[in-house]
Amino acid sequence: MTDREAIKTEVKDLLKQNRYDPGTKRLLFTDVEVRSYYDQIAKWTTYFSQPVISAGVPAKYIVDPNELRQLTAFFAWTAWASAANRPGKGYSYTNNFPYEPLVGNIPASDAILWSALSLIALLGATAAVLFAFGKFDYLGWKGKGGHIHPQMIPGGIITEGQKATIKYFGVVALLFLFQTMVGSATAHYRVDPASFFGIDLSVLFPSNILRTWHLQAAIFWISTAFVAGGLFLAPSLSGKEPQGQALGINFLFGALVVIIVGSMLGEILGINQLLGRLWFWFGHQGWEYLELGRAWQILLALGLLLWFILLFRSISPALKNPERREISSLFLYAAFAIPLFYLPAMFFTSMTHFSVVDTWRFWIIHLWVEGFFEVFVTVLVATIFYLLGMVSHQTAARVVYLDAILYLGSGIIGTGHHWYWTGQSNVTMALAAVFSAMEVVPLTLLTLDAGDFIKLTRSKCDICGKEISLPHKWTFYFLISVGVWNFVGAGIFGFLINLPIVSYFEVGTILTPNHAHTALMGVFGMLAMALLVFALRQVSTDAEWGRMEKYIRVSFWGLNVGLALMVITNLFPGGVLQFADVLQNGYWHARSAEFLHNGLMPLIEWLRLPADLIFIVLGVMPLIMAMGLKYVSPRKSPAGRR
């Protein structure tokens, strides 16, 4: 054995040995580890000295010696947990994540085993569902039987409550613009952390607050569109609007603005340490996707509860209608799940263990957003199709049941793919790998839905044979894009990184935001756009829509082309290069400034600029202009009023 090999073996043995004493609850460091600990304090002191090193964090952001010591202690603990073997096991607490052969961190055998078995589960489930769709032709959005002609005529009878929801969509458009602007600035930090075209942006808006606002704004504008969509459709489903509904909608709107502005202001005050001990309640919690303070979370949950009450007041009369009772009940059940299943976001405090917090954090990221919101939007789409007279109430309800079973059946347990490397047991990996692989099945069916959408827009009435004229063409186009992006973003890119053996090398690389952008924007963002366009068209006369439609057309293509170019020119190739570097040089190197600021990576980051410009200038701005035209157009009385 050479000296180099002997040193490697000694390092592995040193780090793999677990020196934690559960009796005294103390973790013992060797002399070498103690020296490394103090060296790390000096390293992090240098790291926070200037933005170019710290990726856009302000210079001297952390200077207190005690805080630097505590931060280094946390990093030392995570390093120990990722390397030291679990008691009685041949792998670490993080299942040997991250990949680093020099310290003995290589994929555990379970990661390979369950990756293979999950593929078998995927193939079997896909075959079974496709067989069912082939055998039973009533599955999906196939409108058959009865006269099918549009029943919701744009520019016709609009209630005061429906008119009150339009300003929600105005906020959606403005938040969307804000989110894309801070997102572009965040991406710029990756290629040039020292300056923003000559301006030291980190002084006012460091990278951590821009990233926070980019994520929070996305959640806010998408969820606001869903909230408004529900409020807009409710009176059309019941046939009337309760007294005082518009007042409640306006009050909820004001509360929503307070939560959005207040939480974002609190976040920047929090990271600048201006809130003292109130940082957890009104500032920045520090958890990705759950950054807003606990007080704002409580207010958000109460706001969602008020939203459900408003929906119930409006929809409850439809529960007495035998034909609409089932779809109305599903509407309310799906809506109530939104505030109910947001509660796990508050199942922890600032002192809760990291692994426990991450469990509930990903419950919100994966299950609340991608599960229950997806089911609710399915209900909204089914309601739209039913109210337009394109499908029967049986077909609408059947689609909701089927999607709920497929989404939640695989999604609830499949959420565990976020917990492969966070201290969970291998049982979690086994179940999560199999069920998260099967999440591709309903996403595959969405491509069939996209085909059904096209057929529905070009079909004839089964009874009279007349062409079905649909005034909501662009709503359907956005829904078709949802089907495509869901299969690409959540299906292909999501499945790619969910396999344990792939996730082991990939998690935390650019392939993760590649999946996030195509799934969150491509699916939920386009769904939000579909609801916005539907409501905008519904409250507009033909003359008003004629002035707005050209902007909606440009926006549709700008958003889809811009997002596609982000993936093709930046996110996917950058992620592949980073993934390859993990395999060649280890996980630490692929995430280091040495890799990200050299070679092809800076060029790939700059190649994203045209995509961002197309997305913002041709995608978001025309949408803002369309909303502006609606507000500046002459306010005429609607044709009727309930």
C-alpha positions as CSV (number, residue, x, y, z in Angstrom):
1,M,0.0,0.0,0.0
2,T,1.4,3.4,-1.0
3,D,1.5,6.3,1.5
4,R,-1.3,8.0,-0.4
5,E,-3.6,5.0,-0.1
6,A,-2.7,4.6,3.5
7,I,-3.7,8.2,4.2
8,K,-7.0,7.7,2.4
9,T,-7.8,4.6,4.4
10,E,-6.9,6.4,7.7
11,V,-9.1,9.3,6.8
12,K,-12.1,7.0,6.0
13,D,-11.6,5.1,9.3
14,L,-11.3,8.3,11.2
15,L,-14.5,9.9,9.8
16,K,-16.6,6.8,9.6
17,Q,-16.1,6.0,13.3
18,N,-19.1,7.2,15.4
19,R,-17.8,8.9,18.6
20,Y,-21.1,10.1,19.9
21,D,-21.9,9.0,23.4
22,P,-25.7,8.8,23.9
23,G,-25.3,8.5,27.7
24,T,-23.6,11.9,28.0
25,K,-25.0,13.3,24.8
26,R,-21.5,14.4,23.8
27,L,-19.8,14.2,20.4
28,L,-16.1,13.7,20.8
29,F,-13.6,15.2,18.3
30,T,-10.1,13.8,17.7
31,D,-7.2,16.2,17.8
32,V,-7.1,16.4,14.0
33,E,-10.9,17.3,13.9
34,V,-10.4,20.0,16.6
35,R,-7.7,21.7,14.6
36,S,-9.9,21.5,11.5
37,Y,-12.8,23.0,13.4
38,Y,-10.7,26.1,14.3
39,D,-9.5,26.3,10.7
40,Q,-13.1,26.3,9.5
41,I,-13.9,29.3,11.8
42,A,-11.1,31.2,9.9
43,K,-12.5,30.0,6.6
44,W,-16.0,31.3,7.2
45,T,-14.7,34.6,8.6
46,T,-13.0,35.1,5.2
47,Y,-16.1,33.8,3.3
48,F,-18.3,36.5,4.7
49,S,-15.8,39.3,4.1
50,Q,-16.9,40.2,0.5
51,P,-19.9,39.5,-1.8
52,V,-17.8,38.0,-4.6
53,I,-16.8,35.1,-2.3
54,S,-20.1,34.7,-0.5
55,A,-22.3,34.7,-3.7
56,G,-23.9,38.0,-3.2
57,V,-24.3,38.2,0.6
58,P,-23.3,41.7,1.9
59,A,-19.7,42.2,3.0
60,K,-19.1,41.4,6.7
61,Y,-22.6,40.0,7.0
62,I,-21.5,37.9,9.9
63,V,-18.7,39.3,12.0
64,D,-19.6,38.4,15.6
65,P,-17.0,35.8,16.7
66,N,-19.6,33.8,18.7
67,E,-22.0,33.6,15.8
68,L,-19.1,32.4,13.5
69,R,-18.3,29.8,16.1
70,Q,-21.9,28.7,16.3
71,L,-22.2,28.5,12.5
72,T,-19.1,26.5,12.2
73,A,-20.3,24.1,15.0
74,F,-23.5,23.6,13.0
75,F,-21.5,22.8,9.8
76,A,-19.3,20.4,11.9
77,W,-22.4,18.6,13.1
78,T,-23.7,18.2,9.6
79,A,-20.4,16.9,8.4
80,W,-20.3,14.4,11.2
81,A,-23.8,13.2,10.5
82,S,-23.1,12.8,6.8
83,A,-19.9,10.7,7.3
84,A,-20.1,8.8,10.6
85,N,-21.9,5.4,10.4
86,R,-25.2,5.0,12.2
87,P,-24.9,2.6,15.2
88,G,-24.8,-0.9,13.9
89,K,-25.0,0.1,10.3
90,G,-22.6,0.4,7.4
91,Y,-23.8,3.8,6.2
92,S,-24.2,7.3,7.7
93,Y,-27.2,9.1,9.1
94,T,-27.7,10.7,5.7
95,N,-27.4,7.4,3.9
96,N,-23.8,8.3,2.9
97,F,-24.8,11.6,1.3
98,P,-23.1,13.6,-0.1
99,Y,-20.9,11.7,-2.5
100,E,-17.3,11.8,-1.6
101,P,-15.2,8.6,-2.1
102,L,-12.2,10.2,-0.2
103,V,-14.2,9.9,3.1
104,G,-15.9,6.7,2.2
105,N,-19.2,8.2,1.1
106,I,-20.5,6.2,-1.8
107,P,-24.1,5.2,-2.6
108,A,-25.6,2.7,-0.1
109,S,-26.9,-0.5,-1.7
110,D,-30.5,0.4,-0.8
111,A,-30.3,3.4,-3.1
112,I,-29.5,1.1,-6.1
113,L,-32.0,-1.6,-5.1
114,W,-35.0,0.7,-4.7
115,S,-34.1,2.7,-7.8
116,A,-34.4,-0.6,-9.8
117,L,-37.6,-1.7,-8.1
118,S,-39.2,1.7,-8.5
119,L,-38.8,1.4,-12.3
120,I,-40.6,-1.9,-12.2
121,A,-43.4,-0.3,-10.2
122,L,-43.6,2.6,-12.7
123,L,-43.9,0.3,-15.7
124,G,-46.5,-1.8,-14.1
125,A,-48.7,1.1,-12.9
126,T,-48.4,2.9,-16.3
127,A,-49.5,-0.3,-18.1
128,A,-52.5,-0.8,-15.8
129,V,-53.7,2.8,-16.1
130,L,-53.3,3.0,-19.9
131,F,-55.1,-0.4,-20.1
132,A,-58.0,1.1,-18.1
133,F,-58.1,4.2,-20.3
134,G,-58.1,2.1,-23.4
135,K,-60.8,-0.2,-22.2
136,F,-63.2,2.3,-20.6
137,D,-63.7,5.2,-23.0
138,Y,-65.6,7.3,-20.5
139,L,-62.5,8.1,-18.6
140,G,-61.0,11.5,-19.2
141,W,-62.5,14.7,-20.6
142,K,-64.6,13.2,-23.3
143,G,-67.9,15.0,-23.6
144,K,-70.6,12.7,-24.8
145,G,-74.4,12.7,-24.8
146,G,-76.8,15.7,-24.6
147,H,-76.6,19.1,-26.1
148,I,-73.2,20.6,-25.6
149,H,-73.2,24.4,-26.1
150,P,-71.5,27.2,-24.0
151,Q,-73.7,28.3,-21.1
152,M,-71.4,31.0,-19.7
153,I,-71.4,33.9,-22.2
154,P,-68.6,36.4,-21.8
155,G,-69.7,40.0,-21.1
156,G,-73.1,38.7,-19.9
157,I,-74.4,38.4,-16.4
158,I,-71.6,39.3,-13.9
159,T,-72.1,39.5,-10.2
160,E,-70.6,42.2,-8.0
161,G,-68.5,39.6,-6.3
162,Q,-67.1,38.3,-9.6
163,K,-66.2,41.9,-10.6
164,A,-64.5,42.3,-7.2
165,T,-62.2,39.3,-7.9
166,I,-60.7,40.9,-11.0
167,K,-58.4,43.1,-8.8
168,Y,-57.0,39.8,-7.4
169,F,-55.8,39.0,-10.9
170,G,-54.3,42.5,-11.2
171,V,-52.2,41.6,-8.1
172,V,-51.3,38.3,-9.7
173,A,-49.9,40.1,-12.8
174,L,-47.9,42.6,-10.7
175,L,-46.5,39.9,-8.4
176,F,-45.6,37.9,-11.4
177,L,-43.7,40.8,-12.9
178,F,-42.0,41.4,-9.5
179,Q,-41.1,37.7,-9.2
180,T,-39.5,37.5,-12.6
181,M,-37.5,40.7,-12.0
182,V,-36.0,39.5,-8.7
183,G,-35.5,36.0,-10.3
184,S,-33.4,37.5,-13.1
185,A,-31.3,39.4,-10.5
186,T,-30.9,36.2,-8.5
187,A,-29.6,34.4,-11.6
188,H,-27.2,37.3,-12.3
189,Y,-25.6,36.7,-8.9
190,R,-24.6,33.2,-10.1
191,V,-22.5,34.6,-12.9
192,D,-21.3,37.9,-11.4
193,P,-21.8,38.0,-7.6
194,A,-19.6,41.1,-7.2
195,S,-21.8,43.5,-9.1
196,F,-25.0,44.0,-11.1
197,F,-23.7,45.6,-14.3
198,G,-21.4,47.8,-12.2
199,I,-23.7,48.2,-9.3
200,D,-23.0,46.5,-5.9
201,L,-26.6,45.2,-5.5
202,S,-25.7,43.3,-2.4
203,V,-25.6,46.5,-0.3
204,L,-29.4,46.9,-0.7
205,F,-30.7,43.6,-2.0
206,P,-28.3,40.7,-1.2
207,S,-28.8,37.4,-2.9
208,N,-30.5,35.8,0.0
209,I,-33.4,38.3,0.1
210,L,-33.8,38.2,-3.7
211,R,-34.0,34.4,-3.6
212,T,-36.5,34.6,-0.8
213,W,-38.7,37.1,-2.6
214,H,-38.4,35.1,-5.9
215,L,-39.8,32.0,-4.1
216,Q,-42.4,33.7,-1.9
217,A,-43.7,35.9,-4.8
218,A,-44.2,32.8,-6.9
219,I,-46.2,31.1,-4.2
220,F,-48.2,34.3,-3.6
221,W,-49.2,35.0,-7.2
222,I,-50.0,31.5,-8.1
223,S,-52.1,30.8,-4.9
224,T,-53.8,34.2,-5.3
225,A,-54.9,33.2,-8.8
226,F,-56.3,30.0,-7.5
227,V,-58.1,31.8,-4.6
228,A,-59.6,34.3,-7.1
229,G,-60.5,31.5,-9.5
230,G,-62.5,29.8,-6.8
231,L,-64.3,33.0,-5.8
232,F,-65.1,33.8,-9.5
233,L,-66.6,30.4,-10.3
234,A,-68.6,29.9,-7.1
235,P,-71.7,32.1,-8.0
236,S,-71.9,30.6,-11.5
237,L,-72.1,27.1,-10.0
238,S,-74.8,28.0,-7.5
239,G,-76.7,30.4,-9.7
240,K,-76.8,33.3,-7.3
241,E,-74.6,35.3,-5.0
242,P,-75.3,35.8,-1.3
243,Q,-75.8,39.3,0.1
244,G,-72.5,41.0,1.2
245,Q,-70.3,38.6,-0.8
246,A,-68.5,41.4,-2.6
247,L,-67.8,43.1,0.8
248,G,-66.2,39.9,2.1
249,I,-64.2,39.5,-1.1
250,N,-62.9,43.0,-0.8
251,F,-62.0,42.5,2.9
252,L,-60.1,39.3,2.0
253,F,-58.3,41.2,-0.7
254,G,-57.1,43.8,1.8
255,A,-55.9,41.2,4.2
256,L,-54.0,39.4,1.4
257,V,-52.2,42.7,0.4
258,V,-51.2,43.2,4.1
259,I,-49.9,39.6,4.4
260,I,-47.9,39.9,1.1
261,V,-46.4,43.3,1.7
262,G,-45.9,42.8,5.5
263,S,-44.2,39.4,5.1
264,M,-41.8,40.6,2.4
265,L,-40.9,43.7,4.4
266,G,-40.4,41.6,7.5
267,E,-38.1,39.2,5.6
268,I,-35.7,42.0,4.6
269,L,-35.8,43.5,8.1
270,G,-35.2,40.0,9.5
271,I,-32.1,39.3,7.5
272,N,-30.7,42.7,8.4
273,Q,-31.3,41.8,12.1
274,L,-33.6,44.7,12.7
275,L,-36.4,42.8,14.4
276,G,-34.5,41.5,17.5
277,R,-36.2,38.6,19.1
278,L,-39.3,39.0,16.9
279,W,-37.4,37.7,13.8
280,F,-39.2,34.3,14.0
281,W,-42.6,35.9,14.2
282,F,-42.4,38.7,11.8
283,G,-39.1,38.3,9.9
284,H,-37.4,35.5,8.0
285,Q,-37.6,32.0,9.4
286,G,-34.7,30.8,7.2
287,W,-36.4,27.8,5.7
288,E,-36.7,27.7,1.9
289,Y,-40.3,28.1,0.8
290,L,-41.4,28.8,4.4
291,E,-39.4,32.0,4.9
292,L,-42.3,34.2,6.0
293,G,-42.6,34.8,9.8
294,R,-44.9,32.7,12.0
295,A,-47.3,35.6,12.6
296,W,-47.7,36.0,8.8
297,Q,-48.3,32.2,8.5
298,I,-51.1,32.3,11.0
299,L,-52.7,35.3,9.2
300,L,-52.4,33.4,5.9
301,A,-54.1,30.3,7.4
302,L,-56.9,32.5,8.8
303,G,-57.2,34.2,5.4
304,L,-57.6,30.9,3.7
305,L,-60.2,29.9,6.2
306,L,-62.1,33.1,5.4
307,W,-61.8,32.3,1.8
308,F,-63.4,28.9,2.4
309,I,-66.3,30.5,4.3
310,L,-66.9,32.9,1.4
311,L,-66.9,29.9,-1.0
312,F,-69.3,28.0,1.2
313,R,-71.7,30.9,1.4
314,S,-71.7,31.2,-2.4
315,I,-71.8,27.5,-3.3
316,S,-74.1,26.1,-0.6
317,P,-77.4,26.7,-2.6
318,A,-76.0,24.4,-5.3
319,L,-75.9,21.6,-2.8
320,K,-79.7,21.4,-3.1
321,N,-79.5,20.9,-6.8
322,P,-79.4,17.2,-7.6
323,E,-77.4,17.7,-10.8
324,R,-74.8,20.1,-9.2
325,R,-74.6,18.6,-5.7
326,E,-71.7,16.3,-6.4
327,I,-69.4,18.7,-8.2
328,S,-70.3,21.4,-5.7
329,S,-69.4,19.1,-2.8
330,L,-66.1,18.2,-4.4
331,F,-65.4,21.9,-4.9
332,L,-65.9,22.6,-1.2
333,Y,-63.9,19.5,0.0
334,A,-60.9,20.4,-2.2
335,A,-61.1,24.0,-1.1
336,F,-61.2,23.1,2.6
337,A,-58.1,20.9,2.2
338,I,-56.1,24.1,1.3
339,P,-56.2,25.8,4.8
340,L,-56.3,22.4,6.6
341,F,-53.2,21.0,5.1
342,Y,-51.2,24.2,5.4
343,L,-51.2,23.8,9.2
344,P,-48.1,21.5,9.1
345,A,-46.1,24.6,8.2
346,M,-46.5,25.6,11.8
347,F,-45.7,22.2,13.4
348,F,-42.2,23.4,14.4
349,T,-40.4,26.3,16.2
350,S,-37.1,28.0,15.8
351,M,-35.6,25.3,18.2
352,T,-36.9,22.2,16.4
353,H,-34.4,19.7,15.1
354,F,-33.3,20.1,11.5
355,S,-34.6,16.7,10.3
356,V,-38.0,17.3,11.9
357,V,-38.4,20.7,10.3
358,D,-37.3,19.4,6.9
359,T,-40.0,16.8,7.1
360,W,-42.8,19.4,7.5
361,R,-41.2,21.8,5.1
362,F,-41.3,19.3,2.3
363,W,-44.9,18.4,3.3
364,I,-45.7,22.0,2.3
365,I,-43.5,22.1,-0.8
366,H,-44.6,18.8,-2.2
367,L,-47.9,17.8,-0.8
368,W,-49.7,21.1,-0.1
369,V,-48.6,22.7,-3.4
370,E,-48.2,19.8,-5.7
371,G,-51.0,17.6,-4.2
372,F,-53.9,19.4,-2.7
373,F,-53.6,22.6,-4.8
374,E,-53.4,20.3,-7.9
375,V,-56.6,18.6,-6.9
376,F,-58.4,21.9,-6.2
377,V,-57.3,23.2,-9.6
378,T,-58.6,20.0,-11.2
379,V,-62.0,20.8,-9.6
380,L,-61.8,24.3,-11.0
381,V,-61.1,23.1,-14.5
382,A,-63.8,20.5,-14.3
383,T,-66.2,23.2,-13.1
384,I,-65.3,25.4,-16.0
385,F,-65.9,22.6,-18.5
386,Y,-69.2,21.8,-16.9
387,L,-70.4,25.4,-16.8
388,L,-69.3,25.9,-20.4
389,G,-71.6,22.9,-21.3
390,M,-68.7,20.9,-22.7
391,V,-69.0,17.9,-20.3
392,S,-71.7,16.4,-18.2
393,H,-71.7,16.7,-14.4
394,Q,-70.9,12.9,-14.3
395,T,-67.8,13.4,-16.4
396,A,-66.6,16.3,-14.4
397,A,-67.0,14.5,-11.1
398,R,-65.4,11.3,-12.5
399,V,-62.3,13.2,-13.6
400,V,-61.9,14.8,-10.2
401,Y,-62.2,11.4,-8.4
402,L,-59.7,9.8,-10.8
403,D,-57.2,12.6,-10.5
404,A,-57.5,12.8,-6.7
405,I,-56.8,9.0,-6.5
406,L,-53.9,9.1,-8.8
407,Y,-52.3,12.4,-7.5
408,L,-52.7,11.7,-3.8
409,G,-52.4,7.9,-4.0
410,S,-48.8,8.2,-5.2
411,G,-48.1,11.8,-4.0
412,I,-48.7,11.4,-0.2
413,I,-46.1,8.6,0.3
414,G,-44.1,9.8,-2.7
415,T,-43.3,13.0,-0.7
416,G,-40.7,11.0,1.0
417,H,-38.3,11.3,-1.9
418,H,-37.3,14.6,-0.4
419,W,-36.2,12.8,2.8
420,Y,-33.7,10.3,1.3
421,W,-30.8,12.1,2.8
422,T,-32.2,14.0,5.8
423,G,-31.8,11.3,8.5
424,Q,-34.8,9.1,7.7
425,S,-34.7,5.3,7.7
426,N,-34.3,3.2,4.7
427,V,-37.9,2.2,4.9
428,T,-38.7,5.8,3.9
429,M,-36.4,5.4,0.9
430,A,-38.1,2.2,-0.1
431,L,-41.7,3.5,0.0
432,A,-40.9,6.9,-1.3
433,A,-38.9,5.6,-4.3
434,V,-41.7,3.3,-5.4
435,F,-44.6,5.7,-4.9
436,S,-42.7,8.8,-6.3
437,A,-41.9,6.8,-9.4
438,M,-45.7,6.1,-9.8
439,E,-46.3,9.9,-9.7
440,V,-45.3,9.9,-13.4
441,V,-48.5,7.9,-14.2
442,P,-51.0,10.7,-13.6
443,L,-48.6,13.1,-15.3
444,T,-48.6,10.9,-18.4
445,L,-52.4,11.0,-18.4
446,L,-52.2,14.8,-18.5
447,T,-50.8,14.5,-22.1
448,L,-54.0,12.6,-22.9
449,D,-55.9,15.4,-21.2
450,A,-54.1,17.9,-23.5
451,G,-55.3,15.9,-26.5
452,D,-58.9,15.8,-25.1
453,F,-58.8,19.6,-24.6
454,I,-58.0,20.0,-28.3
455,K,-60.8,17.6,-29.3
456,L,-63.3,19.4,-27.1
457,T,-62.5,22.7,-28.7
458,R,-63.0,21.3,-32.2
459,S,-66.0,19.0,-31.6
460,K,-69.6,19.1,-32.5
461,C,-72.7,18.6,-30.4
462,D,-73.7,14.9,-30.3
463,I,-77.4,15.7,-30.6
464,C,-77.8,18.5,-33.1
465,G,-74.4,18.3,-34.8
466,K,-73.7,22.0,-34.6
467,E,-70.2,23.2,-34.2
468,I,-69.3,24.1,-30.6
469,S,-68.2,27.7,-30.6
470,L,-65.9,28.4,-27.6
471,P,-65.1,32.0,-26.6
472,H,-62.3,30.9,-24.2
473,K,-59.7,29.8,-26.8
474,W,-56.7,31.1,-24.9
475,T,-57.8,29.6,-21.6
476,F,-57.7,26.2,-23.4
477,Y,-54.4,27.0,-24.9
478,F,-52.9,27.6,-21.5
479,L,-54.5,24.4,-20.2
480,I,-52.9,22.5,-23.1
481,S,-49.6,24.0,-22.2
482,V,-50.2,22.7,-18.6
483,G,-50.5,19.2,-19.9
484,V,-47.3,19.5,-21.9
485,W,-45.2,21.1,-19.2
486,N,-46.6,18.7,-16.5
487,F,-45.3,15.8,-18.5
488,V,-41.9,17.4,-19.3
489,G,-41.3,19.3,-16.0
490,A,-42.9,17.1,-13.4
491,G,-42.9,13.8,-15.4
492,I,-39.6,13.6,-17.2
493,F,-37.4,16.0,-15.1
494,G,-39.1,15.1,-11.9
495,F,-38.8,11.4,-12.4
496,L,-35.2,11.9,-13.5
497,I,-34.2,13.3,-10.1
498,N,-36.5,11.2,-7.9
499,L,-34.7,7.9,-8.3
500,P,-32.6,7.4,-5.2
501,I,-29.4,6.6,-7.1
502,V,-29.8,9.8,-9.3
503,S,-30.9,12.0,-6.4
504,Y,-27.8,10.9,-4.5
505,F,-25.6,12.6,-7.0
506,E,-28.0,15.3,-8.3
507,V,-29.8,16.9,-5.3
508,G,-28.7,20.5,-4.9
509,T,-27.4,20.8,-8.5
510,I,-29.0,23.0,-11.2
511,L,-31.1,20.0,-12.3
512,T,-33.2,20.7,-9.2
513,P,-34.2,24.2,-10.3
514,N,-34.6,22.8,-13.8
515,H,-37.4,20.6,-12.5
516,A,-38.7,23.4,-10.3
517,H,-39.0,25.9,-13.0
518,T,-40.7,23.6,-15.5
519,A,-43.0,22.1,-12.9
520,L,-43.9,25.2,-10.8
521,M,-44.2,27.7,-13.7
522,G,-45.0,25.3,-16.4
523,V,-47.8,23.6,-14.5
524,F,-49.1,25.8,-11.7
525,G,-48.1,29.1,-13.3
526,M,-49.8,28.2,-16.6
527,L,-52.9,27.0,-14.6
528,A,-52.9,30.4,-12.9
529,M,-52.7,32.1,-16.3
530,A,-55.6,30.0,-17.6
531,L,-57.8,31.1,-14.7
532,L,-56.7,34.8,-15.1
533,V,-57.5,34.7,-18.9
534,F,-60.8,32.9,-18.2
535,A,-62.0,35.5,-15.7
536,L,-60.7,38.4,-17.8
537,R,-62.5,37.1,-20.9
538,Q,-65.7,36.4,-18.9
539,V,-66.1,40.0,-17.6
540,S,-65.2,41.6,-21.0
541,T,-67.4,42.4,-23.9
542,D,-66.4,41.3,-27.3
543,A,-65.2,44.8,-28.1
544,E,-63.1,45.0,-24.9
545,W,-61.7,41.5,-25.6
546,G,-60.8,42.4,-29.1
547,R,-58.4,45.1,-27.7
548,M,-56.9,42.7,-25.1
549,E,-56.7,39.4,-27.1
550,K,-53.6,40.3,-29.0
551,Y,-51.7,40.9,-25.8
552,I,-52.9,37.6,-24.4
553,R,-51.7,35.9,-27.6
554,V,-48.2,37.4,-27.3
555,S,-48.1,36.6,-23.6
556,F,-49.0,32.9,-24.2
557,W,-46.1,32.4,-26.7
558,G,-43.7,34.6,-24.8
559,L,-44.2,32.6,-21.6
560,N,-43.9,29.2,-23.2
561,V,-41.0,30.1,-25.5
562,G,-39.1,31.9,-22.8
563,L,-39.5,29.0,-20.3
564,A,-38.4,26.5,-23.0
565,L,-35.3,28.6,-23.8
566,M,-34.5,28.8,-20.1
567,V,-34.4,25.0,-20.0
568,I,-32.6,24.4,-23.3
569,T,-29.9,27.1,-23.0
570,N,-29.3,27.2,-19.2
571,L,-31.0,25.0,-16.7
572,F,-30.7,21.6,-18.3
573,P,-27.2,21.8,-19.8
574,G,-25.9,23.5,-16.7
575,G,-27.4,20.8,-14.5
576,V,-25.9,18.1,-16.7
577,L,-22.4,19.6,-16.5
578,Q,-22.7,20.0,-12.7
579,F,-24.0,16.4,-12.4
580,A,-21.0,15.2,-14.4
581,D,-18.6,17.1,-12.1
582,V,-20.1,15.5,-9.1
583,L,-19.3,12.1,-10.5
584,Q,-15.8,13.1,-11.5
585,N,-14.7,15.4,-8.6
586,G,-17.2,15.0,-5.8
587,Y,-20.2,16.9,-4.6
588,W,-18.3,19.6,-2.9
589,H,-16.4,20.6,-6.1
590,A,-19.5,20.8,-8.2
591,R,-21.1,23.3,-5.9
592,S,-17.9,25.3,-5.4
593,A,-17.1,28.8,-6.8
594,E,-14.1,27.1,-8.6
595,F,-16.5,25.1,-10.7
596,L,-19.4,27.6,-11.1
597,H,-17.2,30.5,-12.1
598,N,-15.0,28.7,-14.6
599,G,-15.2,26.7,-17.8
600,L,-18.5,26.6,-19.6
601,M,-20.6,27.5,-16.6
602,P,-20.4,31.3,-16.8
603,L,-21.2,31.2,-20.5
604,I,-24.3,29.0,-19.8
605,E,-25.5,31.4,-17.2
606,W,-25.1,34.3,-19.7
607,L,-27.0,32.3,-22.3
608,R,-30.1,32.5,-20.1
609,L,-30.3,36.3,-20.6
610,P,-32.3,36.1,-24.0
611,A,-34.7,33.6,-22.4
612,D,-35.3,35.9,-19.4
613,L,-35.9,38.9,-21.7
614,I,-38.4,36.9,-23.8
615,F,-40.2,35.6,-20.7
616,I,-40.5,39.1,-19.1
617,V,-40.9,41.4,-22.1
618,L,-43.0,39.2,-24.4
619,G,-44.6,37.0,-21.6
620,V,-45.3,39.1,-18.5
621,M,-45.5,42.6,-19.8
622,P,-48.2,41.9,-22.4
623,L,-50.2,40.4,-19.6
624,I,-49.8,43.6,-17.5
625,M,-50.9,45.6,-20.6
626,A,-54.0,43.4,-21.0
627,M,-55.0,43.9,-17.4
628,G,-54.4,47.7,-17.7
629,L,-56.7,47.9,-20.7
630,K,-59.4,46.2,-18.7
631,Y,-59.1,48.9,-16.0
632,V,-58.9,51.9,-18.3
633,S,-61.7,50.8,-20.5
634,P,-65.0,52.6,-20.0
635,R,-66.9,51.2,-17.0
636,K,-70.3,50.1,-18.5
637,S,-73.0,48.3,-16.7
638,P,-73.1,44.6,-17.3
639,A,-75.9,43.1,-19.4
640,G,-77.4,41.7,-16.3
641,R,-76.8,41.3,-12.6
642,R,-77.7,38.7,-10.0
